[in-house]
């Protein structure tokens, strides 16, 4: 298992694909397909992600503080560190050309926060000329976001990210699928399995809603320097709590 520590600004991991010729107005509020209304789908957590009280044993899991990650062959973990505060604010899982960024937050005892967060993600993407499509997916109502990006050959294209959110008991878990898992179902399957296996350790201490649950580097972890990554658009929809983020 290889761990990397990454300095991070408020942006997000995603995949790139060719442009389809449809331009987005940066000032418009982001919508699903015109004329189509998506009915939000409820997601049942029976198969995970789990609360720590729902697992009898956590042997074999990687301990990152508020998150426990199931081990998998070929899996690499990168911890994202906020440069100003030096705190770990997200973990990104790399598996076979796909990525999954995870963040866990405090949530109210009653009612979830995913509906509100989807709206703020959409507004942030739209302000930068991108689009989002709300759809019913594996984890209930999900968002597919596209942002204008330049491909390696210099041609215009899109960067794609798939946002999922799960409301648990007093916590909210957000995942962002990037790379192949964002655009291909077969490649998404093993990454979705990783997401389902995540265990959230909320703790008993009181926290305001949307406060980031603390993450930490595992004991005896071997760190490697991060590879250089291109700068990407800033996507910060919230002052506190779930952010559209990207490794730099």
Backbone bond lengths (Angstrom), bond angles and torsions (degrees), N, CA, C in turn:
res aa  C-N    CA-C-N  psi(-1)  N-CA   C-N-CA  omega(-1)  CA-C   N-CA-C  phi
1 X - - - 1.469 - - 1.524 109.38 -
2 X 1.301 117.51 128.16 1.457 121.70 -179.10 1.515 108.98 -111.68
3 X 1.322 116.52 134.22 1.455 121.65 178.83 1.521 109.18 -115.67
4 X 1.314 116.40 141.60 1.460 121.00 174.31 1.511 110.46 -127.46
5 X 1.326 116.73 143.42 1.464 121.09 174.23 1.517 107.62 -104.99
6 X 1.314 116.19 129.44 1.453 121.18 -174.71 1.508 111.26 -124.84
7 X 1.339 115.74 130.99 1.453 118.28 169.08 1.505 108.01 -70.92
8 X 1.311 117.05 146.10 1.429 120.27 -170.34 1.498 113.34 -142.25
9 X 1.347 114.93 136.74 1.448 122.26 167.34 1.511 107.50 -109.64
10 X 1.323 118.23 172.15 1.460 121.41 -168.79 1.519 111.62 -81.86
11 X 1.337 115.42 85.42 1.442 121.85 -179.28 1.517 109.94 -148.78
12 X 1.390 119.97 -174.83 1.463 118.77 -171.66 1.517 115.23 -138.54
13 X 1.363 114.59 150.00 1.450 123.72 179.30 1.522 109.65 -80.32
14 X 1.345 118.92 136.34 1.444 119.52 179.68 1.513 109.97 -158.55
15 X 1.355 116.22 178.55 1.456 121.77 179.29 1.505 109.49 -109.12
16 X 1.339 117.00 156.10 1.455 120.78 -179.45 1.509 109.49 -108.08
17 X 1.326 116.18 143.84 1.453 121.43 176.41 1.510 107.84 -146.19
18 X 1.362 118.38 158.75 1.454 120.36 -178.33 1.508 112.19 -60.65
19 X 1.332 115.13 151.57 1.463 120.46 177.69 1.511 109.36 -69.86
20 X 1.351 114.68 149.19 1.469 118.11 -179.99 1.519 111.59 -104.24
21 X 1.344 116.06 7.02 1.446 119.24 176.07 1.494 114.18 88.00
22 X 1.332 118.96 -2.99 1.452 121.46 -179.55 1.503 109.05 -97.16
23 X 1.312 117.42 112.35 1.460 121.34 -178.47 1.515 109.98 -83.77
24 X 1.352 115.88 149.71 1.460 121.44 177.54 1.507 109.41 -113.31
25 X 1.319 117.10 140.33 1.447 122.73 176.91 1.517 109.01 -82.12
26 X 1.345 116.81 119.99 1.461 121.08 -175.27 1.513 111.85 -62.97
27 X 1.313 118.58 -23.20 1.451 120.40 -177.54 1.508 113.92 -90.03
28 X 1.308 117.16 -7.26 1.463 119.85 -176.71 1.516 111.23 -81.13
29 X 1.313 116.54 147.85 1.461 120.52 168.62 1.519 107.05 -68.84
30 X 1.322 116.74 142.58 1.453 120.24 -174.80 1.509 110.75 -81.27
31 X 1.333 115.30 137.97 1.455 121.27 -176.51 1.514 110.12 -126.65
32 X 1.309 115.81 165.64 1.454 120.87 167.24 1.522 106.56 -77.90
33 X 1.338 116.69 -176.61 1.462 119.64 179.85 1.512 109.98 -49.72
34 X 1.342 115.60 137.74 1.456 121.07 -177.03 1.524 110.37 -57.12
35 X 1.318 115.22 131.58 1.448 120.72 176.57 1.516 114.21 82.07
36 X 1.340 116.68 -6.22 1.461 119.45 -178.81 1.509 109.79 -106.71
37 X 1.311 115.48 134.18 1.455 120.72 178.27 1.518 109.09 -114.17
38 X 1.328 115.31 126.33 1.455 120.47 -179.04 1.515 108.81 -96.71
39 X 1.326 116.40 125.71 1.454 121.32 176.08 1.523 108.03 -86.38
40 X 1.328 116.78 122.70 1.455 120.69 -176.67 1.520 110.69 -57.77
41 X 1.330 115.30 134.72 1.455 121.25 -179.86 1.516 109.34 -103.41
42 X 1.308 116.37 131.53 1.458 120.69 177.81 1.519 109.30 -76.55
43 X 1.325 115.96 143.28 1.457 121.37 178.38 1.528 108.49 -112.85
44 X 1.324 116.09 128.33 1.461 122.13 179.19 1.523 108.36 -96.96
45 X 1.333 117.20 127.43 1.459 121.87 -173.29 1.525 114.32 -84.98
46 X 1.308 118.59 15.26 1.463 120.02 -174.88 1.530 112.44 -52.77
47 X 1.322 116.85 -36.30 1.463 120.72 -177.90 1.507 113.25 -100.47
48 X 1.352 118.23 16.85 1.455 122.41 -178.87 1.523 110.91 97.92
49 X 1.354 114.91 165.07 1.470 130.29 -1.15 1.540 111.98 -59.79
50 X 1.342 114.92 158.73 1.447 120.20 -170.85 1.530 111.97 -114.88
51 X 1.321 114.32 153.45 1.449 120.96 165.95 1.524 107.74 -85.59
52 X 1.337 116.81 150.58 1.463 119.77 -177.11 1.529 112.19 -60.28
53 X 1.331 116.80 -26.31 1.465 119.68 179.09 1.526 112.08 -73.82
54 X 1.333 117.18 -11.32 1.459 121.23 -177.78 1.525 112.79 -95.66
55 X 1.311 116.76 -2.47 1.468 121.26 179.60 1.521 109.54 -116.48
56 X 1.311 116.54 126.33 1.461 120.27 -178.82 1.527 111.88 -72.90
57 X 1.316 117.33 -33.58 1.465 121.08 -179.27 1.525 109.08 -142.34
58 X 1.333 115.21 147.33 1.465 121.25 179.44 1.520 111.33 -118.60
59 X 1.321 117.12 23.92 1.458 121.32 176.87 1.528 109.53 -62.38
60 X 1.325 115.55 135.83 1.455 120.18 179.53 1.506 114.72 88.84
61 X 1.324 117.01 -7.04 1.463 120.71 176.81 1.530 110.14 -88.18
62 X 1.307 116.26 150.04 1.463 122.26 175.87 1.521 107.92 -86.52
63 X 1.319 116.97 123.53 1.457 123.08 -174.62 1.523 110.15 -88.71
64 X 1.337 115.92 110.11 1.466 121.81 178.05 1.530 111.21 -114.24
65 X 1.312 117.18 22.22 1.454 120.31 -178.47 1.512 110.63 91.85
66 X 1.323 117.13 -106.22 1.457 121.15 -178.99 1.524 113.13 -72.76
67 X 1.319 117.24 -13.36 1.460 121.64 179.78 1.515 110.27 -123.99
68 X 1.326 115.29 141.13 1.456 122.57 170.61 1.524 106.52 -117.17
69 X 1.328 115.75 127.81 1.456 121.98 -174.79 1.520 109.72 -112.35
70 X 1.327 116.33 130.53 1.455 120.28 176.57 1.511 111.14 -72.57
71 X 1.330 117.15 136.78 1.460 121.81 -179.73 1.528 110.34 -73.11
72 X 1.345 115.57 149.19 1.460 121.34 177.26 1.525 108.37 -150.26
73 X 1.323 115.96 147.32 1.462 120.45 -179.40 1.526 110.06 -62.78
74 X 1.329 116.80 129.63 1.454 121.91 179.12 1.510 114.92 84.25
75 X 1.328 116.87 -0.33 1.472 120.42 -177.42 1.524 110.90 -76.32
76 X 1.327 116.36 135.07 1.454 123.01 172.64 1.521 108.89 -122.51
77 X 1.326 116.11 141.70 1.465 121.92 -179.69 1.519 109.55 -114.14
78 X 1.324 115.84 137.22 1.460 121.83 175.02 1.521 108.26 -125.50
79 X 1.306 116.40 124.56 1.452 121.04 178.07 1.523 109.54 -94.92
80 X 1.326 115.53 130.56 1.458 121.10 -177.37 1.525 109.44 -97.59
81 X 1.326 116.09 124.90 1.454 122.27 -173.82 1.522 109.67 -111.64
82 X 1.317 115.96 127.73 1.460 121.49 176.20 1.524 108.42 -71.42
83 X 1.325 115.94 121.89 1.459 120.04 -170.92 1.528 112.30 -62.55
84 X 1.313 118.06 -38.41 1.462 121.02 -175.79 1.520 112.19 -70.76
85 X 1.329 117.17 -45.72 1.464 121.05 -174.96 1.527 113.39 -97.53
86 X 1.334 116.91 -14.56 1.471 123.12 -177.75 1.524 112.84 65.62
87 X 1.300 118.04 15.25 1.456 119.41 178.58 1.523 110.38 -91.42
88 X 1.319 116.13 150.13 1.462 121.58 176.10 1.524 108.29 -77.34
89 X 1.320 117.03 124.52 1.459 119.90 -174.51 1.527 113.59 -117.84
90 X 1.323 117.89 -8.88 1.465 119.73 178.44 1.517 108.68 -163.96
91 X 1.304 115.40 159.05 1.459 121.41 172.57 1.520 107.85 -126.15
92 X 1.334 116.21 136.82 1.454 121.51 177.60 1.519 109.17 -116.06
93 X 1.316 115.52 127.94 1.455 122.16 177.60 1.519 108.97 -97.08
94 X 1.319 117.05 129.02 1.467 122.92 176.86 1.516 109.11 -109.83
95 X 1.330 116.84 124.78 1.461 120.64 -178.57 1.523 109.69 -147.71
96 X 1.310 115.95 111.68 1.470 122.69 172.37 1.528 113.22 52.88
97 X 1.310 117.08 46.76 1.458 120.53 176.32 1.513 114.60 84.48
98 X 1.320 117.32 5.15 1.465 122.01 177.44 1.521 109.40 -120.53
99 X 1.325 115.77 156.83 1.459 120.46 177.81 1.522 109.75 -129.72
100 X 1.325 114.27 154.41 1.456 121.76 174.09 1.518 107.62 -140.82
101 X 1.322 116.50 112.68 1.458 120.66 176.60 1.524 108.85 -92.54
102 X 1.335 116.33 134.78 1.457 122.01 -177.17 1.520 110.67 -123.02
103 X 1.327 115.56 137.30 1.457 123.10 170.63 1.523 107.85 -142.68
104 X 1.321 116.20 140.15 1.458 121.59 178.63 1.519 109.07 -120.37
105 X 1.329 116.21 142.07 1.455 122.42 -174.43 1.518 110.68 -135.06
106 X 1.317 115.10 154.61 1.458 120.53 172.53 1.526 108.84 -69.82
107 X 1.319 115.99 148.60 1.459 121.40 -179.53 1.526 109.16 -140.98
108 X 1.328 117.58 162.17 1.467 120.28 179.04 1.523 111.65 -64.21
109 X 1.329 115.81 158.68 1.459 120.11 176.81 1.522 111.29 -65.72
110 X 1.316 116.18 -33.13 1.462 120.60 -179.93 1.520 109.13 -119.85
111 X 1.309 116.75 132.93 1.454 120.89 176.89 1.518 111.98 84.92
112 X 1.340 115.77 144.69 1.456 121.21 178.52 1.517 111.66 -96.11
113 X 1.343 115.91 175.36 1.464 120.93 -178.57 1.530 112.62 -121.41
114 X 1.341 118.25 -0.84 1.451 121.17 -175.90 1.527 112.24 -62.95
115 X 1.307 118.75 -36.93 1.465 120.53 179.67 1.526 110.91 -60.25
116 X 1.328 116.96 -45.79 1.467 120.87 179.99 1.527 111.41 -66.65
117 X 1.311 116.84 -39.20 1.462 120.17 -176.98 1.524 111.02 -68.54
118 X 1.337 117.61 -37.38 1.473 119.49 177.09 1.515 110.87 -59.08
119 X 1.311 116.98 -40.94 1.464 120.23 -180.00 1.521 110.58 -62.33
120 X 1.324 117.42 -42.49 1.465 120.55 -178.21 1.525 111.51 -70.50
121 X 1.329 117.11 -35.89 1.462 119.67 174.25 1.525 110.37 -60.59
122 X 1.326 116.61 -45.54 1.457 120.57 179.99 1.508 112.87 -59.74
123 X 1.342 116.99 -43.02 1.454 120.40 179.36 1.522 111.56 -64.62
124 X 1.320 116.78 -38.41 1.462 120.33 -179.97 1.528 111.38 -67.53
125 X 1.335 116.51 -44.61 1.462 120.15 178.16 1.531 110.69 -63.05
126 X 1.325 116.83 -43.39 1.454 120.60 -179.29 1.507 112.86 -63.21
127 X 1.337 117.79 -34.19 1.459 120.80 -179.34 1.518 112.03 -66.81
128 X 1.328 117.39 -15.26 1.459 121.28 -179.59 1.525 112.53 -110.49
129 X 1.321 115.96 18.63 1.457 119.42 175.96 1.507 113.91 83.45
130 X 1.322 117.41 11.96 1.458 120.34 179.49 1.514 111.66 -98.27
131 X 1.300 115.17 178.43 1.460 121.27 178.53 1.527 109.31 -133.67
132 X 1.304 116.50 154.85 1.456 121.00 171.16 1.512 109.42 -130.19
133 X 1.316 114.76 149.97 1.460 121.88 174.33 1.517 107.35 -122.67
134 X 1.304 116.95 124.34 1.460 121.64 176.60 1.520 108.37 -90.13
135 X 1.322 115.48 130.03 1.468 118.52 -177.54 1.516 109.88 -146.39
136 X 1.318 115.87 162.62 1.453 122.28 175.50 1.522 108.57 -88.80
137 X 1.325 115.66 121.46 1.456 120.11 -176.45 1.510 112.47 -130.06
138 X 1.317 115.24 -159.56 1.461 122.20 -177.06 1.519 112.09 -57.72
139 X 1.347 116.30 -36.42 1.458 121.27 -175.54 1.529 112.22 -110.94
140 X 1.323 114.99 37.76 1.458 119.50 -179.62 1.521 110.73 84.87
141 X 1.317 116.38 -142.32 1.458 120.33 -179.75 1.524 109.86 -74.90
142 X 1.332 116.44 124.79 1.461 123.47 -177.21 1.524 109.86 -125.09
143 X 1.325 115.58 167.21 1.459 121.78 176.33 1.519 109.75 -121.85
144 X 1.332 116.09 132.73 1.455 121.55 169.65 1.524 107.16 -107.19
145 X 1.319 116.23 117.49 1.465 121.14 -176.38 1.526 110.02 -108.95
146 X 1.325 115.45 139.97 1.462 122.13 174.84 1.524 108.68 -126.83
147 X 1.327 115.07 131.21 1.453 121.34 176.96 1.524 109.85 -124.69
148 X 1.321 117.27 140.86 1.464 119.03 176.97 1.525 110.24 -58.61
149 X 1.336 115.79 136.84 1.461 120.73 -179.62 1.518 108.98 -153.09
150 X 1.309 115.78 155.80 1.461 121.26 177.06 1.515 109.27 -93.75
151 X 1.332 117.34 129.24 1.446 122.28 178.92 1.526 110.13 -76.37
152 X 1.330 118.00 164.04 1.473 120.62 179.84 1.520 114.32 -55.14
153 X 1.344 116.95 -29.72 1.464 119.32 179.63 1.520 112.53 -85.79
154 X 1.346 117.15 5.30 1.454 121.02 177.58 1.508 114.73 89.98
155 X 1.333 117.33 -5.80 1.453 121.10 -179.67 1.534 110.27 -80.22
156 X 1.340 116.98 152.41 1.465 119.16 178.03 1.521 111.31 -70.98
157 X 1.311 116.04 144.28 1.453 120.82 178.81 1.511 110.34 -154.82
158 X 1.314 115.93 -162.28 1.458 121.87 178.38 1.513 109.54 -128.06
159 X 1.305 115.73 148.08 1.458 121.90 169.18 1.528 106.82 -103.19
160 X 1.318 116.58 129.53 1.455 121.64 -172.01 1.522 109.92 -112.02
161 X 1.320 116.64 136.59 1.461 122.28 174.13 1.521 108.80 -138.77
162 X 1.300 115.65 139.50 1.469 122.24 179.32 1.525 108.32 -110.04
163 X 1.330 115.99 117.09 1.458 122.11 -177.31 1.526 110.00 -100.10
164 X 1.325 115.56 129.00 1.465 120.80 174.43 1.525 108.30 -127.13
165 X 1.312 116.21 152.25 1.457 120.75 179.31 1.514 110.90 -144.17
166 X 1.331 116.02 139.49 1.458 121.51 179.99 1.523 108.59 -129.11
167 X 1.326 115.89 125.17 1.461 122.14 175.63 1.519 109.18 -90.42
168 X 1.337 116.01 123.24 1.456 121.41 177.24 1.517 110.60 -116.20
169 X 1.345 117.50 -171.67 1.462 120.63 179.02 1.528 111.93 -70.24
170 X 1.324 116.11 102.01 1.458 124.17 179.28 1.518 112.58 67.92
171 X 1.329 118.29 18.77 1.459 121.37 174.63 1.519 110.23 -146.27
172 X 1.332 113.61 160.39 1.461 121.71 175.24 1.522 107.48 -132.30
173 X 1.329 116.97 131.47 1.460 122.45 179.00 1.510 109.31 -113.80
174 X 1.333 115.23 124.25 1.463 120.16 177.71 1.510 110.26 -111.81
175 X 1.331 115.49 135.58 1.456 121.29 176.50 1.518 110.05 -124.52
176 X 1.328 116.15 142.60 1.463 121.75 176.25 1.523 107.84 -125.00
177 X 1.331 115.89 111.96 1.459 121.54 178.72 1.524 108.99 -85.43
178 X 1.340 115.61 130.37 1.455 120.40 178.16 1.516 110.58 -131.24
179 X 1.322 116.12 175.28 1.460 120.86 -178.38 1.513 110.92 66.81
180 X 1.319 116.54 -144.03 1.463 120.98 -175.68 1.523 112.67 -63.10
181 X 1.328 116.66 -33.10 1.467 120.20 -177.36 1.520 112.52 -66.80
182 X 1.325 117.87 -18.65 1.458 120.60 -179.90 1.520 112.56 -78.55
183 X 1.333 116.59 -20.37 1.466 119.00 -170.63 1.530 114.04 -128.28
184 X 1.335 117.96 -4.82 1.459 120.05 -175.84 1.528 109.62 -136.86
185 X 1.317 116.69 125.44 1.461 121.39 -174.66 1.525 112.41 -65.49
186 X 1.334 117.59 -39.22 1.460 120.05 -179.19 1.526 111.05 -64.13
187 X 1.323 116.85 -42.13 1.458 120.26 178.30 1.524 111.60 -72.32
188 X 1.324 116.42 -26.34 1.467 119.64 -179.86 1.516 112.43 -73.21
189 X 1.334 118.37 -27.07 1.459 121.69 -172.14 1.534 113.68 -56.26
190 X 1.343 120.44 -50.79 1.471 118.60 -179.74 1.526 112.82 -67.65
191 X 1.328 117.30 -28.65 1.463 120.18 178.60 1.526 109.72 -74.82
192 X 1.330 116.31 -37.13 1.468 119.51 174.41 1.525 110.63 -61.85
193 X 1.328 117.03 -36.63 1.456 120.57 177.77 1.528 110.89 -63.85
194 X 1.329 116.76 -38.50 1.466 120.52 175.63 1.522 110.70 -62.58
195 X 1.332 116.00 -43.26 1.456 120.15 179.89 1.526 110.87 -61.87
196 X 1.324 116.58 -42.43 1.467 120.36 179.57 1.528 111.89 -64.24
197 X 1.313 116.84 -30.13 1.461 119.93 -175.90 1.528 113.07 -81.78
198 X 1.326 117.88 -8.54 1.465 121.20 -177.51 1.532 109.99 -62.88
199 X 1.329 114.98 139.50 1.468 121.53 175.13 1.527 107.68 -116.44
200 X 1.330 116.37 128.25 1.458 122.02 179.25 1.526 109.28 -99.55
201 X 1.338 115.28 127.71 1.466 121.80 177.41 1.525 106.99 -105.25
202 X 1.320 116.40 96.11 1.465 121.32 -174.71 1.519 112.44 -73.97
203 X 1.321 117.79 -39.43 1.459 121.31 -175.06 1.520 111.02 80.92
204 X 1.323 116.19 166.54 1.461 121.11 -176.74 1.523 113.79 -94.85
205 X 1.330 118.05 -11.14 1.464 120.80 -175.35 1.527 110.56 -70.80
206 X 1.332 117.31 142.11 1.465 120.19 179.97 1.530 111.42 -71.99
207 X 1.318 115.44 139.48 1.467 122.15 176.92 1.519 108.40 -141.31
208 X 1.329 118.08 146.16 1.464 119.54 175.59 1.517 110.93 -68.34
209 X 1.325 118.34 149.57 1.459 120.67 177.81 1.527 111.57 -54.18
210 X 1.325 116.28 138.73 1.459 126.47 178.44 1.525 113.25 76.73
211 X 1.311 117.38 7.32 1.466 119.93 172.38 1.524 108.71 -72.03
212 X 1.334 116.56 132.63 1.456 121.15 -179.56 1.522 110.73 -65.02
213 X 1.320 117.29 129.64 1.458 120.90 174.78 1.525 108.70 -76.09
214 X 1.337 117.72 137.95 1.469 120.62 -170.32 1.524 113.14 -69.56
215 X 1.327 114.73 136.21 1.454 122.81 175.30 1.525 108.89 -114.15
216 X 1.325 116.38 159.39 1.463 120.42 179.21 1.521 109.93 -150.50
217 X 1.320 115.20 160.42 1.458 121.57 175.94 1.523 109.18 -73.36
218 X 1.330 118.33 135.27 1.465 119.87 179.18 1.526 111.56 -62.59
219 X 1.314 115.92 152.21 1.455 120.19 176.49 1.529 110.12 -65.34
220 X 1.334 115.44 142.89 1.474 122.53 177.20 1.526 112.46 61.96
221 X 1.347 117.22 23.04 1.465 119.26 178.95 1.515 109.88 -76.97
222 X 1.337 116.39 141.00 1.453 121.87 174.12 1.516 108.33 -92.41
223 X 1.321 116.79 124.94 1.455 120.38 -177.54 1.516 110.68 -101.50
224 X 1.319 115.57 148.45 1.461 122.26 175.13 1.506 108.19 -129.06
225 X 1.344 118.37 147.55 1.459 119.79 179.27 1.508 110.79 -66.42
226 X 1.337 118.83 142.86 1.459 121.28 -178.65 1.512 111.66 -72.96
227 X 1.338 118.11 147.96 1.455 120.59 174.03 1.512 109.60 -72.42
228 X 1.347 117.13 154.77 1.465 118.69 177.73 1.507 110.69 -64.22
229 X 1.318 116.60 142.17 1.472 121.73 179.97 1.514 108.79 -128.79
230 X 1.343 117.71 143.99 1.457 120.06 -180.00 1.512 111.91 -69.58
231 X 1.336 115.21 150.28 1.468 119.62 175.61 1.513 109.32 -67.82
232 X 1.341 115.46 145.52 1.456 119.65 -179.04 1.506 109.96 -135.00
233 X 1.328 116.87 166.36 1.469 119.46 -175.60 1.505 112.54 -58.64
234 X 1.339 116.66 145.55 1.456 122.29 178.26 1.517 109.56 -78.84
235 X 1.340 116.36 125.15 1.458 121.32 -178.64 1.513 108.50 -129.44
236 X 1.314 117.51 85.36 1.464 120.88 -176.30 1.514 109.61 -122.17
237 X 1.348 117.90 92.29 1.460 119.60 -174.74 1.510 114.77 -82.45
238 X 1.334 118.89 -14.26 1.447 120.74 -173.96 1.516 110.83 -131.97
239 X 1.341 115.43 149.04 1.448 118.89 173.86 1.517 110.92 -74.73
240 X 1.320 116.73 -35.17 1.445 121.17 177.39 1.506 108.29 -139.30
241 X 1.321 115.96 143.69 1.442 119.65 177.05 1.514 112.12 101.27
242 X 1.335 116.34 -156.07 1.452 120.75 -173.17 1.513 112.13 -54.18
243 X 1.322 116.98 124.14 1.452 122.45 179.14 1.508 109.10 -122.43
244 X 1.335 116.48 147.48 1.444 119.70 169.18 1.514 104.79 -79.23
245 X 1.304 116.85 113.40 1.454 119.89 -169.19 1.509 111.36 -122.89
246 X 1.316 115.69 161.31 1.456 119.66 176.36 1.513 109.61 -147.60
247 X 1.332 114.61 143.58 1.453 120.79 176.46 1.524 109.26 -72.88
248 X 1.318 115.24 139.78 1.466 119.76 170.61 1.507 109.48 -118.54
